Amino acid sequence: MIQIFKPSMGEEELSALKKVFESGFIGLGPKTAEFEENFAKYVNAPYAIGVNSGTAALHISLAAFGINSGEVLVPSLTFVSTALAPIYNNAKPVFVDVYEDTLCMSIEDLQEKITDKTKAIIPVHYGGHPCDMDAIMEIARDKKIIVIEDAAHACGAEYKGRKIGSIGDATCFSFHPVKNISTGDGGMITLENKEIAEKLKRLRWCGINKDTWQRKIGGYSWYYEVTEIGFKCHMNDIMAAIGIEQLKKLDRLNARRKEIVDFYNKAFKGLNWVELLIEKDYVKSSHWNYVIKVEERDELINFLKQNGIESGVHYMPVHLHPIFKSFTANVPVTEEVWKKIITIPLFPDLTNPEVEKVVSAIKMFKQ
């Protein structure tokens, strides 16, 4: 069975893990600090804060900016974490529609749904394709609204020559097993505000003002103070050791993703029953997933499964899940397009013969 996603790991990650195990320090320590420094440099952001998931990154980012009421604008075509983060912070998610050609947040619908209750916007860079950040930031600055980018799909992506991670008030990344960088699980928050960065460090570690590694530098000190209500969601050196090696490979892995995307695009261009997403000329996608739109989506999923190929849907709109049934959502494009989208295999170690098998199977579906 050809998988939809698969992490690309090698001897470098194993060697890095061995060194961490031998060091006797596997918690929040020097490797986490090193990974944070390297990641901040990569995205050209002053600060990077390592956490244990992209979900936690969104959760505590809202908390750090004082979002504890009001409304947060989010797309519905996303993983549920994007909409849960406001709820974790006693705010209400308000669902924004997407563009049919990129599946990124609609600027027009965003403007329509801003009210005096709007406290934050969480744009999702769907599939690694950046949203129109200039427009979003202009709207946000005019209304004094916080922008926290959900870049779970967008590690290595660029918007008008700028790395995603250096534009919004904060940017949240995921290192879940299927993402462009995988650390088993994990996440990162990048930002330029020093005061918020320090608050995030406390929030990720139970509100403690000095974490274990900070107290160990220069000779161990047991003393710390809990200065606010925090959470237990920090990164550890096992994750970070893997992340350091993954970051070194990121551009190469993303380049391979693009090779596969280009092959798919060329192969499917002549099929009148397949609709492709587009990549705007001012972005560089990280190509987290590859999505096509077809009328007989579920039938194609079953057909591919019968031919040894996994496929999936990213995503069923959040507002359709039972837990959100009390939330209203006026998102007509989302409700129409999600019924057609199918994600087919895309990961760096996908071989050329496997790519050709996927293409052949999809072409056979209508023969």
C-alpha positions in Angstrom: 0.0 0.0 0.0 1.4 3.4 -1.0 0.9 5.7 2.0 -0.5 9.3 1.7 2.2 10.7 4.0 5.4 9.3 5.4 8.2 11.0 7.4 11.7 11.0 5.9 14.1 9.9 8.6 17.6 8.5 8.3 20.9 7.7 10.1 21.4 11.4 11.0 18.3 11.4 13.3 19.3 8.1 14.9 22.8 9.3 15.6 21.4 12.6 17.1 19.0 10.6 19.3 21.9 8.4 20.5 23.9 11.4 21.6 20.9 12.8 23.5 20.3 9.5 25.3 24.0 9.3 26.2 24.0 12.8 27.6 21.5 11.9 30.3 19.5 15.1 29.6 16.4 14.3 27.5 13.9 16.9 28.8 13.7 20.6 28.0 17.4 21.3 27.6 20.3 22.4 25.4 19.1 20.6 22.3 15.7 22.4 22.5 17.5 25.7 22.8 19.7 24.8 19.8 16.7 23.8 17.7 14.9 27.0 18.7 17.9 29.1 17.7 18.4 27.3 14.4 14.7 27.5 13.5 14.4 31.2 14.3 17.4 31.9 12.0 15.8 29.8 9.2 12.5 31.7 9.2 14.3 35.0 10.0 12.4 35.6 13.2 14.0 37.0 16.4 12.4 34.3 18.7 11.3 30.7 18.4 9.6 28.8 21.3 9.5 25.0 21.1 6.3 23.2 22.3 5.0 19.7 22.2 2.5 20.2 19.3 1.1 22.6 16.8 -2.1 22.5 18.8 -0.3 23.7 21.9 1.4 26.4 19.8 -2.0 27.9 18.8 -3.4 27.5 22.3 -0.7 29.3 24.2 -0.1 31.9 21.5 -3.6 33.2 21.9 -3.2 33.1 25.7 0.1 35.0 25.5 -1.5 37.8 23.6 -4.3 38.0 26.2 -7.1 36.6 24.0 -9.5 35.3 26.6 -12.9 36.4 25.2 -14.5 37.7 22.1 -14.2 36.2 18.6 -11.4 34.7 16.6 -11.7 34.3 12.9 -10.7 30.9 11.5 -11.3 28.9 8.3 -13.5 25.9 8.6 -11.5 24.0 6.1 -8.7 23.1 8.5 -7.8 20.6 11.2 -9.9 20.9 14.3 -7.0 22.4 16.4 -7.4 25.7 14.6 -10.9 26.1 15.9 -10.3 24.5 19.3 -7.6 27.0 20.2 -10.0 29.9 20.7 -12.3 27.8 22.8 -9.4 26.8 25.0 -9.1 30.5 25.7 -12.8 31.2 26.3 -13.2 32.9 22.9 -15.5 32.0 20.1 -14.3 30.7 16.7 -16.0 32.4 13.8 -15.7 30.5 10.5 -14.4 32.2 7.4 -14.8 30.9 3.8 -11.9 30.0 1.5 -11.0 30.5 -2.1 -11.9 27.6 -4.4 -8.5 27.7 -6.2 -6.1 27.7 -3.3 -8.3 26.7 -0.3 -6.8 29.6 1.6 -8.8 32.1 3.6 -11.0 34.5 1.6 -10.1 38.1 2.2 -13.5 39.3 1.2 -15.3 37.0 3.6 -12.8 37.8 6.3 -13.7 41.5 6.0 -17.4 40.8 6.1 -17.0 38.8 9.4 -14.9 41.3 11.4 -16.9 42.9 14.2 -16.1 44.9 17.3 -15.8 41.5 19.1 -13.0 40.3 16.8 -9.8 39.8 18.8 -7.7 37.7 16.5 -7.4 36.1 13.1 -5.8 32.7 12.5 -5.2 32.3 8.8 -4.3 28.7 7.7 -1.7 28.3 5.0 -3.5 25.4 3.5 -1.4 22.6 2.0 1.7 24.9 2.4 0.3 27.6 0.2 0.5 31.0 2.0 -2.6 33.1 2.5 -2.6 36.7 1.2 -0.7 38.0 4.2 -0.4 41.6 3.0 -4.2 41.9 2.9 -4.7 40.1 6.2 -2.1 42.2 8.0 -3.5 45.5 6.6 -6.9 44.6 7.8 -5.6 43.5 11.2 -3.4 46.6 11.7 -6.3 48.9 10.8 -8.6 47.2 13.3 -5.9 46.4 16.0 -6.5 42.7 15.7 -3.8 40.1 16.5 -2.7 37.7 13.6 -1.5 34.3 14.6 -0.6 32.2 11.5 -1.4 28.5 11.5 1.6 27.3 9.5 1.2 23.6 10.4 1.4 22.9 6.6 3.9 25.6 5.7 7.3 24.8 7.0 9.7 26.2 4.4 7.0 28.1 2.5 7.5 31.7 1.3 5.3 34.7 0.8 6.7 37.4 -1.6 10.2 36.3 -0.8 9.7 36.2 3.0 9.8 32.9 4.9 6.5 32.0 6.6 7.3 32.5 10.3 8.3 36.2 10.1 5.1 38.0 9.1 2.3 37.8 11.6 2.3 38.6 15.3 3.1 34.9 15.9 3.4 31.9 13.6 2.6 28.3 14.8 4.2 25.3 13.2 3.5 21.6 13.6 6.1 18.8 13.6 3.5 16.0 13.7 4.7 12.8 11.9 3.1 13.7 8.6 4.4 17.3 8.4 7.3 18.7 6.3 9.5 18.4 9.4 8.7 15.7 11.8 9.9 15.3 15.4 7.5 12.5 16.3 5.3 15.3 17.5 6.1 18.8 18.5 5.6 22.4 17.4 7.2 25.8 17.3 6.1 29.4 17.7 8.0 32.2 16.0 7.6 35.9 16.7 9.5 39.2 17.2 8.0 40.5 20.5 10.4 39.7 23.3 7.9 40.2 26.1 5.5 37.8 24.5 8.3 35.3 23.8 9.2 35.3 27.5 5.6 34.8 28.4 5.3 31.9 26.1 8.3 30.2 27.8 6.5 30.5 31.1 3.1 29.4 29.7 4.6 26.2 28.1 6.1 25.1 31.4 3.4 25.5 34.1 4.0 29.2 34.6 7.5 28.6 36.0 9.8 31.6 35.6 13.0 29.6 35.1 12.9 26.2 33.4 15.2 23.3 34.3 17.9 24.1 31.7 17.9 27.8 32.7 18.5 26.7 36.3 21.2 24.2 35.3 23.4 26.7 33.4 26.3 27.8 35.5 25.5 25.3 38.3 22.2 23.8 39.2 19.8 25.8 41.2 16.6 24.3 42.6 14.8 27.6 43.1 12.0 28.9 40.8 8.7 30.7 41.1 5.4 30.1 39.5 4.3 33.5 38.4 1.1 32.7 36.4 -1.2 29.8 35.4 0.6 27.9 32.7 0.5 24.5 30.9 2.6 21.4 30.4 3.4 21.7 26.7 7.1 22.3 26.3 9.3 20.6 23.8 12.0 18.2 25.0 15.5 17.3 23.7 14.4 14.0 22.1 12.1 16.0 19.8 14.6 18.8 19.3 17.5 16.4 18.4 15.4 15.0 15.6 14.2 18.5 14.6 17.7 19.8 14.3 18.6 17.2 11.7 15.2 17.5 9.9 15.7 21.3 9.6 19.0 20.7 7.8 17.1 18.6 5.2 14.0 20.7 4.9 14.9 22.6 1.7 16.0 19.4 0.0 12.9 17.5 1.1 10.6 20.3 0.0 12.4 20.4 -3.4 11.6 16.7 -3.8 8.0 17.4 -2.9 7.9 20.0 -5.7 9.3 17.6 -8.2 6.4 15.2 -7.4 3.9 18.0 -7.6 5.2 19.1 -11.0 4.9 15.6 -12.2 1.3 15.3 -11.0 0.4 18.7 -12.4 1.7 17.7 -15.9 0.0 14.3 -15.7 -3.4 15.5 -14.7 -3.6 18.7 -16.8 -5.3 17.0 -19.7 -8.0 15.3 -17.6 -11.2 17.3 -17.9 -12.7 15.6 -14.9 -9.9 16.5 -12.6 -9.5 20.1 -11.2 -6.2 21.2 -9.8 -5.4 23.8 -7.2 -3.2 26.6 -8.2 0.0 28.2 -6.8 0.0 32.0 -6.9 3.1 33.5 -8.5 4.0 35.5 -5.4 4.3 32.4 -3.1 6.5 29.4 -2.8 4.5 26.6 -1.4 6.0 24.0 0.9 3.7 21.4 -0.8 2.6 19.6 2.3 -0.2 17.8 0.5 -1.4 17.3 -3.1 -5.1 17.8 -3.6 -7.3 17.3 -6.6 -11.0 18.0 -7.0 -13.3 15.4 -8.6 -17.1 14.9 -8.6 -16.9 11.2 -7.6 -14.5 11.7 -4.7 -15.6 8.8 -2.5 -15.7 6.4 -5.4 -12.1 7.4 -6.4 -10.9 6.9 -2.8 -12.3 3.4 -2.8 -10.9 2.7 -6.3 -7.4 3.8 -5.3 -7.6 1.7 -2.1 -8.4 -1.4 -4.2 -5.3 -0.6 -6.3 -3.0 -0.3 -3.2 -3.0 3.5 -2.9 -4.0 5.4 0.2 -5.9 8.7 -0.2 -7.8 11.0 2.1 -9.8 14.2 2.7 -8.2 17.3 4.2 -10.6 18.2 5.6 -14.3 17.7 6.5 -15.1 21.3 7.6 -14.7 21.9 11.3 -18.2 23.3 11.7 -19.7 20.0 10.5 -18.3 18.0 13.5 -20.8 17.3 16.2 -19.0 19.3 18.9 -19.5 22.5 16.8 -23.2 22.0 16.0 -24.1 25.0 18.1 -21.9 27.3 16.0 -23.3 28.9 12.9 -21.2 29.0 9.7 -21.9 30.8 6.5 -19.2 29.3 4.3 -20.7 28.3 0.9 -17.5 27.7 -0.9 -16.2 25.5 1.9 -19.4 23.5 2.0 -19.3 22.8 -1.7 -15.6 22.3 -2.3 -14.9 19.9 0.5 -17.1 17.3 -1.1 -14.8 17.1 -4.1 -11.3 17.3 -2.6 -9.1 14.2 -2.3 -5.5 14.1 -1.0 -3.2 11.7 -2.9 0.2 10.4 -1.8 3.0 13.1 -1.4 6.1 12.7 0.6 9.8 13.0 -0.1 10.6 9.3 -0.2 7.9 8.5 -2.7 9.7 6.9 -5.6 9.2 7.7 -9.2 7.6 4.3 -9.9 5.2 4.9 -7.1 4.3 8.3 -8.4 3.6 6.8 -11.9 1.5 4.1 -10.2 -0.7 6.8 -8.6 -1.1 8.6 -11.8 -1.9 5.5 -13.8 -4.5 4.4 -11.2 -6.3 7.8 -11.3 -6.3 7.8 -15.1 -7.7 4.3 -15.1 -10.6 5.4 -12.9 -12.5 6.9 -15.8 -11.4 4.4 -18.5 
